[in-house]
Every structure is written in C-alpha cells, then in structure tokens.
Amino acid sequence: MAYGDGIITSRNTFQKYYEQEELKTHIDQVLGVDAIPVALGIYFLFRDDAETELFQASCFRSLASTPKVRACVKRFEEF
C-alpha cells in the first residue's frame, strides 16, 4: 500500500526506494561526507580525506604499459 513517499509492506514495514543520485544526496547530507558510488546502490564512505583521495586515485590508475622494443628490431631500424 502506498504511503507518503514509500510503501507499507505486507509485514507492516515501511520501504522507500531511492534513485541513485537521490540516495547519494541523502547520504552526503546526513553524514556530511562525499559518498563515492561504486555500484548500483552501493557507496563507499571514508572517515579520512586522505583515504578518500587514495581510493579515488586508485580508480584512475592506468594498467597500460609502453611496448617493449626488442634489441634486434631496434638495430634493424637504426641500420
């Protein structure tokens, strides 16, 4: 049964469904921190700002590497 901005379940409990951005805003306002979304409905929160920055930096780390040039190919190109 609909009730306010949620529903009353058959077990007489109240449930409210949040959109992703709405949930982030709610967490940010209530806890006073910047919630980091990691999956649908899942957020990471850190007590220390340095830990937050380390986590965010790790998300943008590139796994790409420079191609290795074999010595024989390098000598051939130089010749």
Rosetta constraint file for C-alpha pairs under 8 A:
AtomPair CA 1 CA 7 HARMONIC 5.44 0.50
AtomPair CA 1 CA 8 HARMONIC 5.20 0.50
AtomPair CA 1 CA 9 HARMONIC 6.76 0.50
AtomPair CA 2 CA 6 HARMONIC 6.12 0.50
AtomPair CA 2 CA 7 HARMONIC 4.34 0.50
AtomPair CA 2 CA 8 HARMONIC 6.28 0.50
AtomPair CA 3 CA 7 HARMONIC 5.03 0.50
AtomPair CA 3 CA 8 HARMONIC 6.32 0.50
AtomPair CA 5 CA 16 HARMONIC 6.61 0.50
AtomPair CA 6 CA 14 HARMONIC 6.78 0.50
AtomPair CA 6 CA 15 HARMONIC 5.49 0.50
AtomPair CA 6 CA 16 HARMONIC 4.25 0.50
AtomPair CA 6 CA 17 HARMONIC 6.81 0.50
AtomPair CA 7 CA 14 HARMONIC 5.72 0.50
AtomPair CA 7 CA 15 HARMONIC 5.40 0.50
AtomPair CA 7 CA 16 HARMONIC 6.49 0.50
AtomPair CA 8 CA 12 HARMONIC 5.73 0.50
AtomPair CA 8 CA 13 HARMONIC 5.49 0.50
AtomPair CA 8 CA 14 HARMONIC 4.67 0.50
AtomPair CA 8 CA 15 HARMONIC 6.48 0.50
AtomPair CA 9 CA 13 HARMONIC 5.30 0.50
AtomPair CA 9 CA 14 HARMONIC 6.32 0.50
AtomPair CA 9 CA 15 HARMONIC 7.24 0.50
AtomPair CA 18 CA 22 HARMONIC 5.93 0.50
AtomPair CA 18 CA 23 HARMONIC 5.57 0.50
AtomPair CA 19 CA 23 HARMONIC 6.12 0.50
AtomPair CA 20 CA 24 HARMONIC 6.43 0.50
AtomPair CA 20 CA 40 HARMONIC 6.88 0.50
AtomPair CA 20 CA 41 HARMONIC 6.23 0.50
AtomPair CA 21 CA 25 HARMONIC 6.18 0.50
AtomPair CA 22 CA 26 HARMONIC 6.22 0.50
AtomPair CA 23 CA 27 HARMONIC 6.20 0.50
AtomPair CA 23 CA 41 HARMONIC 7.63 0.50
AtomPair CA 24 CA 28 HARMONIC 6.06 0.50
AtomPair CA 24 CA 35 HARMONIC 6.27 0.50
AtomPair CA 24 CA 37 HARMONIC 7.66 0.50
AtomPair CA 24 CA 43 HARMONIC 7.80 0.50
AtomPair CA 25 CA 29 HARMONIC 6.13 0.50
AtomPair CA 26 CA 30 HARMONIC 6.08 0.50
AtomPair CA 27 CA 31 HARMONIC 5.85 0.50
AtomPair CA 27 CA 32 HARMONIC 7.62 0.50
AtomPair CA 27 CA 33 HARMONIC 7.69 0.50
AtomPair CA 27 CA 35 HARMONIC 6.73 0.50
AtomPair CA 28 CA 32 HARMONIC 5.19 0.50
AtomPair CA 28 CA 33 HARMONIC 5.20 0.50
AtomPair CA 28 CA 34 HARMONIC 5.51 0.50
AtomPair CA 28 CA 35 HARMONIC 6.07 0.50
AtomPair CA 29 CA 33 HARMONIC 7.56 0.50
AtomPair CA 33 CA 45 HARMONIC 7.23 0.50
AtomPair CA 33 CA 46 HARMONIC 7.92 0.50
AtomPair CA 34 CA 45 HARMONIC 7.11 0.50
AtomPair CA 35 CA 43 HARMONIC 5.86 0.50
AtomPair CA 35 CA 44 HARMONIC 5.88 0.50
AtomPair CA 35 CA 45 HARMONIC 5.32 0.50
AtomPair CA 36 CA 43 HARMONIC 5.25 0.50
AtomPair CA 36 CA 44 HARMONIC 5.11 0.50
AtomPair CA 36 CA 45 HARMONIC 6.57 0.50
AtomPair CA 37 CA 41 HARMONIC 7.60 0.50
AtomPair CA 37 CA 42 HARMONIC 6.04 0.50
AtomPair CA 37 CA 43 HARMONIC 4.42 0.50
AtomPair CA 37 CA 44 HARMONIC 6.46 0.50
AtomPair CA 38 CA 42 HARMONIC 5.85 0.50
AtomPair CA 38 CA 43 HARMONIC 5.64 0.50
AtomPair CA 38 CA 44 HARMONIC 6.88 0.50
AtomPair CA 39 CA 43 HARMONIC 7.11 0.50
AtomPair CA 45 CA 52 HARMONIC 7.74 0.50
AtomPair CA 46 CA 51 HARMONIC 6.47 0.50
AtomPair CA 46 CA 52 HARMONIC 5.77 0.50
AtomPair CA 47 CA 51 HARMONIC 7.75 0.50
AtomPair CA 48 CA 52 HARMONIC 6.59 0.50
AtomPair CA 49 CA 53 HARMONIC 6.30 0.50
AtomPair CA 50 CA 54 HARMONIC 6.20 0.50
AtomPair CA 51 CA 55 HARMONIC 6.14 0.50
AtomPair CA 52 CA 56 HARMONIC 6.20 0.50
AtomPair CA 53 CA 57 HARMONIC 6.01 0.50
AtomPair CA 54 CA 58 HARMONIC 6.17 0.50
AtomPair CA 55 CA 59 HARMONIC 6.50 0.50
AtomPair CA 56 CA 60 HARMONIC 6.94 0.50
AtomPair CA 57 CA 61 HARMONIC 6.58 0.50
AtomPair CA 69 CA 73 HARMONIC 6.81 0.50
AtomPair CA 69 CA 74 HARMONIC 6.54 0.50
AtomPair CA 70 CA 74 HARMONIC 6.28 0.50
AtomPair CA 71 CA 75 HARMONIC 6.17 0.50
AtomPair CA 72 CA 76 HARMONIC 6.17 0.50
AtomPair CA 73 CA 77 HARMONIC 6.22 0.50
AtomPair CA 74 CA 78 HARMONIC 6.21 0.50
AtomPair CA 75 CA 79 HARMONIC 6.14 0.50
